[in-house]
Amino acid sequence: MKHIILLASIFLFAVGSAFAQKKPVELHWECEGIPGMENEYECALVAGHFDDILSLQFTIKWDENQTDFLKFVPINLPELNKNNVNTNTASEGYMRFLWVDLSLNGVNLAPGSPLFSLHVKTKKGQPQLKLASDPLNIEIMDKDNILRQLKWR
């Protein structure tokens, strides 16, 4: 019995160490004005510590009275396309996003790599976009089936 408890303790310590070594995925928006277009912006969702990521899901939110969604532009995630974002609620100030690496190998991106961008138009000033867990929870899963934490910058 003592051996089982010892083995279980060693296993739990090893699993806990593996979790501790995984850095949170960093995400933030970088918005730039679109030349020649008044109050139109391209906002890229930029990542850091994007290592072995298998899936992402979250809600993108903004103030629908200040910002209008124009289009979704895939950039660096494999097989990403317009079907990964549900734009049906864009006029209400939010969209759901879901992406899965269909190769199941996990995706690695260099720090500062944009995942995708949104084109938006504001009534005035810079757009204020955020990621939220309502109505779709924020989840970032890596290839080891470990839920990764999100560090929002």
N, C-alpha and C positions, 0 to 999 in steps of 0.2 A: 504494500500500500504506500509506503514511504517513497518508493521508486516512482510510482505513478504521480504522486504529488510533486516530486522533484522534477520529473519530465514535463508535467503540465506547467509548472512555474517557469522553467527554461523556455518552453514554447511561448508562453504569454509574454515573457521578457523580450524574446526575439521578435515577435509580432509587434509589440509596442515600440521597439527600436526602429522597425521598418516604417511605422507610421510617423515617428518623430523625424525621420530623415527626409520626408517628402515636404518640399517647400510649397506654400500656397501659390496657386496660379494668380498672377497679377493681371488685372485688366483695367484699362482706362480709355476714355474717349479723347481723341485729338480731332478738333474741328477746325477747318480752314474755309474761308470764304471762296466761293466759286467765281473766278474772274468774269466780269461782265454781267453777273447776275446779282441784282440787289437783294440782300438778305437771304441768299441761298448759300448753304454750307454742305461740304462733304465731311462727314464725321466718321472717322475710322475707329473701330474697336481694336486697341493695340494690346498685345499680350507680353507677359514676361513669365519665366519659369513654366513655359508650356511644354512639359516633358512627358512623353508617352501618354498623351491624352486620347482617350477613346470616345468620349461623348461630352457634350455640353447642352445644357438647357437653362433657360431663364426667360424673364419677361423684360422687355425694353420699354421704359416709360418716359413720358414728357408731358408738359402742360399743353393740352390740346387747344387751349385758347391763345397760346403764344407760338406754337410750332405746328407746321403741317409736314407730314411725311410725303416725299416725292418718289424715291426708289431705293431699292436694296441692291448692293453691288458685291458679289462674292470676290474674295481676293486670295487668301492663302490656305484655306481648309480644303482638303481633297473632296471632290464630288459635291461641294457646296453649291447650291443653286437657290432660286427663288422659292422652291418648295420647302426650304428649311425655315422659312419665316411666314407666320400667319399674319397677313396684312389686313384681314377682315375687320379688325378693331382699331386700325390706325387713326381713324377719325375721332376715336374716343381717347386717344393719347397713349395707347400701348399696343405692343405686338408680342407674340410668343415666338421664341427661337428654339429650335431643336436640331442638333447635328450629331451624327454617329459616324465614326471612321469604319466604313464597311469592310476594310481589310482586316480589322480587329488587331492590327499591329500597334496601334497608338501613334500619334503624330507628335513630332518634335518641331518646334519653331524657334528661331533665334530671338533673343530679347529684342523688343521693339517691333516685332512683326505684326502687321495688321491682319486681323481675321477676316473682316468684311467692313464695308462702309455703308452708311445711310446718307442719302441726299435729303435734306430738309430745307424748309423755308420758314423763317421766323418773322414775326411782326416787327420786332426790334431786337438788336443785340445778338449775342452768341446763343446757340441752342443749349438747353439744359437737359441732357439725356442721362438716364441712370438705368442700372440693372436692378431688378426687384424679384421677389419671390411670390408675387401675387399678380395674376392668378396661377402662373406656372413657377414652381419652386426652382431656385438656383441649385443646379447639380453639375458637378464636374467630376467625371469618372476617369481613372487612368486604366491602362491595360492590365494592371494587377487587380482590377475591380475594387480599388480603394477610392472612396469619395475624397476628393481634394478640396481643401479650403479655398475660398476666394479672398484675395487681398485687393480691395478696391482703392485705386489712387485717384 
